[in-house]
Amino acid sequence: MGKPTVQEIAGALGINSNRLSQLQKRGMPVHQIRKAREWFAEHGFNTVHHGKSGGAANSGPNMETKINSIIGKGRGVMPLKD
């Protein structure tokens, strides 16, 4: 078994090859997937992002939007009894 490809390492980490290149320049080892995963986690990159957003921090709804969508305009909330 030889050295993993850039695509294999990026896929194992849930990132794209451009991001892998950036992290490699910061010192991430790319000779073994296990070593890359360990470095990734040790340096705070343990969140794997999926989907179209590419992992952007502001890509999803914020907590207020999420709460408002749950509560709605009186929907799903039982009135308090006096």
C-alpha positions in Angstrom: 0.0 0.0 0.0 1.5 3.3 -1.1 1.1 6.9 -0.2 -2.6 8.0 -0.3 -3.6 10.4 -3.0 -4.7 14.0 -2.2 -8.3 13.0 -3.1 -8.2 10.1 -0.7 -6.9 12.2 2.2 -9.3 15.0 1.5 -12.2 12.6 1.3 -11.3 11.0 4.6 -11.3 14.4 6.2 -14.4 15.7 4.5 -12.6 18.6 2.9 -11.7 19.5 -0.7 -8.2 19.3 -2.2 -7.6 23.0 -2.1 -8.2 23.1 1.7 -6.0 20.0 2.1 -3.2 22.0 0.2 -3.6 24.9 2.6 -3.4 22.6 5.7 -0.4 20.8 4.2 1.4 24.1 4.1 0.6 24.6 7.8 2.3 21.3 8.6 -0.3 18.6 8.2 1.3 15.3 7.3 -0.1 13.7 4.1 1.9 10.4 3.9 -0.8 8.5 5.9 -4.5 9.1 6.3 -4.3 8.2 10.0 -1.5 10.8 10.6 -3.5 13.4 8.7 -6.6 12.7 10.8 -4.7 13.0 14.0 -3.1 16.3 13.0 -6.5 17.6 11.8 -8.1 16.8 15.2 -5.2 18.1 17.3 -5.3 21.4 15.5 -9.0 22.0 16.0 -10.2 20.9 12.6 -12.2 18.0 14.0 -15.5 19.2 12.5 -16.3 17.5 9.2 -18.4 19.5 6.9 -20.7 18.1 4.3 -23.1 19.5 1.7 -23.2 22.4 -0.6 -22.2 25.0 2.0 -18.6 23.8 2.0 -18.6 24.3 5.8 -19.0 28.0 5.8 -19.7 29.2 9.4 -22.5 31.4 8.3 -24.1 29.1 5.8 -27.0 27.8 8.0 -29.7 29.5 10.0 -28.7 31.1 13.2 -30.2 30.0 16.5 -32.8 32.8 16.5 -34.0 31.9 13.0 -34.2 28.2 14.0 -36.2 29.0 17.2 -38.5 31.3 15.3 -39.2 28.6 12.7 -40.0 26.1 15.5 -42.2 28.5 17.4 -43.7 30.1 14.4 -46.6 32.5 14.8 -48.2 30.7 17.7 -48.0 27.4 16.1 -46.7 24.5 18.2 -46.9 26.4 21.4 -49.5 25.6 23.9 -51.0 28.6 25.7 -50.4 28.9 29.4 -53.5 28.2 31.6 -54.3 30.8 34.2 
